[in-house]
Amino acid sequence: MIKIGLAGMDKISNNHLKVIHSVDGLQLSGIFSPQAENAREICETKGIKFFEDFGELLQDSDAVAIISPHTNHFQLAAEAIKKSKHLFIENPVFANPAEALKLIHLSEEANVKVQVYYPGRFNPAYTAALPYLSHPLYIEAQRHIAFDNQQNEIPVVMDLMMHDIDIVLSIVKANIRTVHASGVNVFNGSPDIVNANIEFDNGAVANLTANRIASKNIRRIKFYQHQVHIQADFLKHRLKILRKQNDKINDSFLIKNLKTPKENKLLPALREFYLSLAKNTKPFITLDSTYQNLKAALLINEKIQMLAP
């Protein structure tokens, strides 16, 4: 049994608690949450051990899941790794390449496993698309969130677009050749709408759009490869496949629509984390791949800033 502690308590904490209890092999050791005003009372109500000190949580845990505010991620991650604790952490993990390299070095030195959580990789519509993907020539990703009239200074690329950057890099598996990007400030101090075009050494092209002031939520990604067009809708849980039929029959196209289940994306993610610990295998999403995502995001931001007036 692997004892896992939870660092952070917010509106998504209940989902983590439920999933941890449902994964065979994981046992919740307790919660550390300095931000939540009533964290202790909530823990007492649920019969969960509450820790006022993060170090004490680490002492009582084999691993820790960090869901605290993003500004604390790097600090808590570094402390946990130094104590030789395995880590399940939500993105963003680090703010710059120096922090990324520091955590990678610490994790290698401590010989611990770190899995980064990108929900999109576990979305049923996306995982259903994977068997049909071979060598995408063009990828188009749209990630829009409805405007909520709240000020948001977190760059769109580092927040919304990072999820699609992760998916694209995990599929293409090639070096970035060129990047073209533009952004528009509408209501906030940083761009609210960003479009990025990424060309890879293997000839693949990805076009990503992130919009935090949209009229409605959209999260979908399209893959175009030889004779096949695949579209995964993350919100509607649908997979659409457009495939050219045998030329000997006719020139029509075969369309397949698949309705995927609305599964809890955290559940397969934590199962993967547990399996990597139990079987001593490589984590599903590593710090190294997250570092590559960060470098791509920073390159996109750099291109946007070059065009800024």
ABEGO torsion letter per residue (X at the ends): XBBBBBBEBBAAAAAAAAAAAABBGBBBAEBBBAABAAAAAAAAAAGBBBBABAAAAAAABABBBBABBAAAAAAAAAAAAAAGBBBBBBOBABABAAAAAAAAAAAAAAGBBBBBBBAAAABAAAAAAAAABABBABBBBBBBBBBAGBBBABBAAABAAAAAAAAAAAAAGBBBABBBBBBBBAABABBABBBBBBBBAAGBBBBBBBBAABABBBBBBBBBBBGBBBBBBAAAGBBBBBBBBBAAABABBBBBBBBBBBBBAAAAAAAAAAAAAAAGBBBABBAAAAAAAAAAAAAAAAAAAAABX
